[in-house]
């Protein structure tokens, strides 16, 4: 019966994989949009998605190395604090990007006669 049971946290791991895949897709989209139109709002959007993807990929590589090379070491657990900080930076950059989008819209609006 033990061999038939699913591994624990299967759904949580799958959701994390889907999240990382969607973040990578969004980063590629942000890079392509910024290359087409290099304006400050798109630059902040690019930095926002970079702040999400780089710590996730670093954590992925780190857990592989930590699991196989240092299986009993717990001194590297500081890396798991990267996710909350990356989310905070993501929200800051998205807010700055949205403010710049709104400011750009107001400046380019035609005056009423």
LINLIN-V310111 format. One record per run of one state. SS is the DSSP state (2 for helix, 1 for strand, 0 for the rest). FROM is the first residue (numbers start at 0). LEN is the number of residues. If there is no record, write none. Layout:
# LINLIN-V310111
ss:from:len
SS:FROM:LEN
SS:FROM:LEN
This chain:
# LINLIN-V310111
ss:from:len
0:0:9
2:9:27
0:36:3
2:39:29
0:68:8
2:76:32
0:108:5
